[in-house]
C-alpha cells in the first residue's frame, strides 16, 4: 500500500496553481513547484524557512494575522476569500490546515482560476 504522505505530497506537487504552506508563526514550510516558479523573482525556493509576512506590505500582513486569529477562534472557521486578481482571472483564499483533532496547525493560500480550460478533454497523445 502506498504511503499516504507520498500521495498527499504528490497531489500538491502536481497542482498547476501555486501552493505555499505556512506554520502558525507564518514561516513558509512548503512550496510546490508551481509556487517556486511563480515566486522566483522574490527568491523562489529560497523563501522556504522565511516569514511570509516579510513578503507582504504592512496592510496585507495585518489582514493575514486577522485571518489567522479568526481560524484560531473556531474549528468551523476554515476558509476566507481574500482577493480577486483580474489580470489572472482568479480568486484567492486563505485556508486553515487542521490536524485530526481539529487543532489549527497552519494555513495556505489557494488560487482558483476562472478561465475555462483550453486543454482538449482526454487529450493523451
C-alpha positions as CSV (number, residue, x, y, z in Angstrom):
1,X,0.0,0.0,0.0
2,X,1.4,3.5,-0.9
3,X,2.5,5.8,1.9
4,X,-0.3,8.3,2.4
5,X,2.2,11.1,2.9
6,X,3.7,10.4,-0.5
7,X,0.2,10.5,-2.0
8,X,-0.6,13.8,-0.4
9,X,2.7,15.3,-1.4
10,X,2.2,14.1,-5.0
11,X,-1.2,15.9,-5.1
12,X,0.3,19.1,-4.1
13,X,3.3,18.8,-6.4
14,X,1.0,18.1,-9.4
15,X,-1.2,21.1,-8.9
16,X,-0.7,23.8,-11.5
17,X,-1.6,26.6,-9.1
18,X,0.9,27.9,-6.6
19,X,0.6,26.4,-3.1
20,X,2.5,28.0,-0.2
21,X,2.0,26.4,3.2
22,X,2.9,28.3,6.4
23,X,3.0,27.3,10.1
24,X,1.3,29.3,12.9
25,X,4.4,31.6,13.1
26,X,3.9,32.4,9.4
27,X,7.1,30.5,8.4
28,X,7.0,29.1,4.9
29,X,7.4,25.4,5.3
30,X,6.4,24.2,1.9
31,X,6.2,25.5,-1.7
32,X,5.0,23.3,-4.6
33,X,6.9,23.5,-7.9
34,X,4.3,26.0,-9.3
35,X,4.9,28.3,-6.3
36,X,8.7,28.1,-6.7
37,X,8.3,29.2,-10.3
38,X,5.7,31.8,-9.6
39,X,7.6,33.5,-6.8
40,X,11.1,33.1,-8.5
41,X,11.7,36.9,-8.8
42,X,11.2,37.1,-5.0
43,X,13.6,34.2,-4.2
44,X,11.6,31.1,-5.3
45,X,12.8,28.1,-3.3
46,X,15.0,30.4,-1.1
47,X,11.8,31.6,0.5
48,X,11.4,28.3,2.4
49,X,12.1,28.9,6.1
50,X,11.3,32.6,5.8
51,X,8.5,34.5,7.3
52,X,5.6,35.1,4.9
53,X,4.9,38.5,6.5
54,X,8.2,39.7,5.2
55,X,6.9,39.2,1.7
56,X,3.8,41.4,2.2
57,X,3.2,45.1,2.9
58,X,2.1,46.1,6.4
59,X,-1.7,46.2,5.5
60,X,-1.6,42.7,3.9
61,X,0.4,41.4,6.9
62,X,-2.3,42.7,9.3
63,X,-5.0,41.0,7.3
64,X,-3.1,37.7,7.3
65,X,-2.8,38.0,11.1
66,X,-6.5,38.8,11.4
67,X,-7.5,35.7,9.4
68,X,-5.2,33.5,11.4
69,X,-6.8,34.8,14.6
70,X,-10.2,34.0,13.1
71,X,-9.1,30.5,12.2
72,X,-7.9,30.0,15.8
73,X,-11.3,31.2,17.2
74,X,-13.3,28.2,16.0
75,X,-12.8,24.8,14.3
76,X,-15.5,25.9,11.9
77,X,-13.5,28.9,10.6
78,X,-11.6,27.4,7.7
79,X,-11.6,29.5,4.5
80,X,-11.6,33.2,3.8
81,X,-11.9,34.9,0.4
82,X,-9.0,37.4,0.3
83,X,-8.8,38.8,-3.2
84,X,-9.6,38.7,-6.9
85,X,-6.8,39.0,-9.4
86,X,-8.3,40.4,-12.6
87,X,-5.1,40.1,-14.6
88,X,-5.1,36.4,-14.0
89,X,-8.8,36.0,-13.6
90,X,-8.6,34.1,-10.3
91,X,-10.0,34.2,-6.8
92,X,-7.6,33.8,-3.8
93,X,-8.4,32.3,-0.5
94,X,-6.6,31.6,2.8
95,X,-7.4,28.1,4.0
96,X,-6.8,26.7,7.5
97,X,-4.9,23.4,8.0
98,X,-6.0,21.3,10.9
99,X,-4.9,18.0,12.5
100,X,-7.2,15.1,13.2
101,X,-8.4,16.7,16.4
102,X,-9.4,19.9,14.6
103,X,-6.4,21.9,16.0
104,X,-5.0,24.6,13.8
105,X,-1.6,23.6,12.6
106,X,-1.0,26.1,9.7
107,X,-2.6,27.7,6.7
108,X,-2.1,28.0,2.9
109,X,-3.1,30.3,0.1
110,X,-5.5,28.7,-2.5
111,X,-5.8,30.1,-6.1
112,X,-8.9,29.3,-8.1
113,X,-8.7,30.3,-11.7
114,X,-11.9,31.3,-13.5
115,X,-10.7,30.8,-17.1
116,X,-12.3,27.9,-18.9
117,X,-9.8,25.0,-19.6
118,X,-8.3,25.2,-23.1
119,X,-6.8,21.7,-23.0
120,X,-8.8,19.2,-25.1
121,X,-10.7,16.6,-22.9
122,X,-8.8,13.3,-22.6
123,X,-6.0,14.6,-24.9
124,X,-3.4,11.9,-24.3
125,X,-1.2,11.7,-27.4
